[in-house]
Amino acid sequence: MQRCATRLTPSGLRGAFARAGLLALALFVAPACDEGRGLDPRERAAMQAIFEEARQLDNAGRYHEALVRYETILARHPEFVSTRLNAAMAAYDSGQYQKSADHFEVLHKYGPGDWFVIRKLIQCYERLANNEKVELYRKKLERLRQQKDGSVVLKRYEGLTRDYIPIGSMHLIGYEFFEPKKHGRLWFFRLEDRNKTPVSAFLLQATPYHDNSGQRLFCLTEASNGWMRIWHVGTEGRDYKWTRDVVLDCLHGKRAPLVTKPLPPDYEALAAPDAARPEPPEKGAEKGDEHSHEPALP
């Protein structure tokens, strides 16, 4: 999504959008280029100057400073939806998850059926360890996915982005599969550098085996730089937070792998479960659902 050069609009180029994979927000895009149109010219110019300064700070990774500028605009014009979207993203990127959630909650009221916003609320509340809210919005996302006339793109996803965790100059993205009973995969974690280049990938999936008490055994494996590491085999793994903590321990050198071996020749790298499968040209794409950045996220 491209920025309207002379108006207050959401930035498709800012770092947060680039790594988040912006869903074209049908409710937001149309009015975005009209933000500020009815203002006095001097007021509009003042708001535009603040917005451009915020955008530059955003692009430079100075998210807290950018957020201050976005919220300066919102204090005077709380109806500016695209500015609030930028504020929500900047708050998340600066680690102010409650403030980000507050902004996304406002956006959710504007567009309760927009699954980009719902997905971001899941991430915010995951960071805040608010399990009740996480479950609430997971269920909302699932209802949207099940709607017969719902988003075609959302229906093509195999899972949702549940977490985004900064680790030094990199970040760890946590994914949840929608229908684990079909394939046995529950959680997927991908470590990326600041250029979104994959560094490592962890997969938690069920095995065909059970322990002596009849409980299913799960396996956590990592694929990185031509090597496969097995970190865990046991009955634990159904809980997302438990698995995430184990992955973080592995990345921080707090655990030793059970097995390390070269990746098998027939190993097929797993794509993120929220990477939509391409449709044949004749079917076309759902208007407003194109993703200009990777990874594509619900």
Summary of the structure (lengths in Angstrom):
residues: 298
radius of gyration: 20.6
end to end distance: 16.0
largest distance: 74.8
contacts: 909
relative contact order: 0.12
helix: 41%
strand: 20%
